[in-house]
Amino acid sequence: MEKTKQRLLDKLGKKGFDTEKKVNAIDMQAAFDNGLADELGGILALQKAIKTHSVYAFLMDGTDPKPEKKEIKHAELERNFGNGNERISY
């Protein structure tokens, strides 16, 4: 874990922001009132990670690979499924 993220979590914990709900409630005014204005970028990134359920990835700088989208060509669809004019009986 990066030291900047560790310091952010330590500061948030010392100021009483020790749950996801409390962290998500931090706005610019609350950050300023609690002396956290310098950490606003980190707070926003943490809030985004909480909302997307990826806190562990945020802490460990990890990402999941995105699945590849494969396009099926029209000719391949016709070859596999016909031209769409066939009747289907059940």
N, C-alpha and C positions, 0 to 999 in steps of 0.2 A: 504494500500500500504506500502511496506517495505520502511524504511527510506533510505536504500542504493539506491533503485530505484528512490526515490524522489530526493536525492542528485545528482544522475546521470543526471536526467532530468533538474534540476536547473543548473548544470554545463554546460550541452549542450546548454541550452537556453542562458546563459550568454555569451557563446562563439560564438553565432550566428547560431547554429544548431537547428533551430526552426521548421523545416518541415521534413516529412518523406524522401523526396528527398535528403535533405541536410544530414540527418543522414545516409542514405544508401551510400552517397558519401564518408563517412569517411573511410580512410584506415589507415594502421599503421603509415605512414609518417604524415598524417594529424592529427592523434591523438597525435603523439609526438610533432609536431609543435605547437599545441594548448594546450599543457600541460594536455592532457587527457590520457596519457600512462597508468596510474594506473587504469583507468576505461575501458580499452580495452575489458575485459571479459563482462562487462555490455553492452558495445556498440555492441559487436557481438550478444549478446542475444537479444537486442532491434532490431537490423537489421533483425535477423531471424524472430522475431515476426511481423515486418512490412511486410516482404516478404510473410509470411503465413497468413496475415490479422488477426492476433490474438493479437493486441496490448493491448486491454482491459484485455484479459486473462493474458498477461505478467505482466501488472501492478497489477492485483488483485491476482496473483498466482493461477489462476483457470485453470482447464482443463475440457474438455468435455469427457464424457465416450465414449469409442470406441464401435461401434456396434459389437455384437457377430456374428461370421460367423457360420452358421449352415450347417453341411454337410448332404446331403441327400444320404442315402445308396442306392445302386444299386437295391436291392430288392424292396425298397419302390417306386423307380421310375417306375419299371416294373408294380407294383401293380396299380399305379396311371395312367400310360400312356401306358401300354401294353408293348410288347417285341420289338416293332419297326417294326414288319413285316406287320402290318395292312396297307391297302391302305386308303388314305384319298381322298374322292371325294368332289368336290365343286359344 
